[in-house]
């Protein structure tokens, strides 16, 4: 039913005949779509999409569990492993030299091991740098 007709029919039935501005009704009509849209979007986030986002984020964190990787993996011990291994490689080099041999003649993985040990500090530092970049990007605590 038309709002103006409703108001006028009530006035005609004996309501007090004083001057009343009904522009408020037009304001309400004009703003209703915005109110309804805002409510709909807020409800969607509160009751549906928000849970979907949290579930997706949880799935992502479980798939790419960077916290567990940093806290529980051997990667964070690279410097320590490399230092210990370096000492053993140096001992091997000395013994091989005493025998007049190349260390790779005695130990098949000598060259690869030497390369890993020589690059351990920079690899570790690059890992920590990338970790901090990742956690900054996704806003999680730093466990390094």
NORWOFEN-V695079 format. One record per pair of residues at least 4 apart in sequence whose ideal C-beta (glycine too) atoms are under 6 Angstrom apart, sorted by sequence separation. I is the first residue (numbers start at 1). GAP is how many residues later the second one is. D is the distance in whole Angstrom. If there is no record, write none. Layout:
BEGIN
<<I | GAP | D> <I | GAP | D>>
END
This chain:
BEGIN
<<11 | 4 | 5> <31 | 4 | 6> <32 | 4 | 6> <42 | 4 | 6> <43 | 4 | 6> <44 | 4 | 5> <45 | 4 | 5> <67 | 4 | 6> <68 | 4 | 5> <69 | 4 | 5> <77 | 4 | 5> <78 | 4 | 6> <81 | 4 | 6> <82 | 4 | 6> <101 | 4 | 5> <103 | 4 | 6> <109 | 4 | 5> <119 | 4 | 5> <1 | 5 | 6> <10 | 5 | 5> <44 | 5 | 5> <45 | 5 | 5> <96 | 5 | 5> <135 | 5 | 5> <104 | 6 | 4> <96 | 7 | 4> <103 | 7 | 5> <104 | 7 | 6> <135 | 7 | 6> <93 | 10 | 5> <96 | 10 | 5> <92 | 11 | 5> <131 | 13 | 6> <92 | 15 | 6> <128 | 16 | 5> <3 | 22 | 6> <86 | 31 | 5> <85 | 32 | 5> <82 | 35 | 5> <82 | 38 | 3> <78 | 42 | 5> <79 | 45 | 5> <78 | 46 | 5> <70 | 61 | 6> <66 | 68 | 6> <71 | 72 | 5> <70 | 73 | 5> <70 | 74 | 6> <67 | 76 | 6>>
END
